[in-house]
C-alpha cells in the first residue's frame, strides 16, 4: 500500500479592459487515501524469473476547464482526482556467456 495526501488552494481574480470585474474566489481542494500495489514472481531457476504486477496510480485534482466560465454562472469548478490501474506480466532472463 502507498499512502498519499495533498492540499491545494487557488484564487481567481477576473479583471481587464474587456471583462467585467468579478468577485475574488478561492477554491480549496484536498484528498488522501491509499494506492494498492501487488507483485508476484516465480523463479524456476537462477537464470529465469516470471512476474505479474498490478498497481493503481494517482494524479491530484486539477481544473480541466476554464475557471471563468464557472465563475460567471456562480458555480464551483469541478476538481476531481484521476486514477488509473496498471497491469504488467513478463519475464526476466539472464544470459551467461562462457569464454
Secondary structure, DSSP 8 states (H G I E B T S, - for coil): -EEEEEEEEEEE---STTS-----EEEEEEEEEEE-EEEEEEEEETTEEEEEEEEEEEE-----S-HHHHHHHT-------EEEEEEEEEEEE------
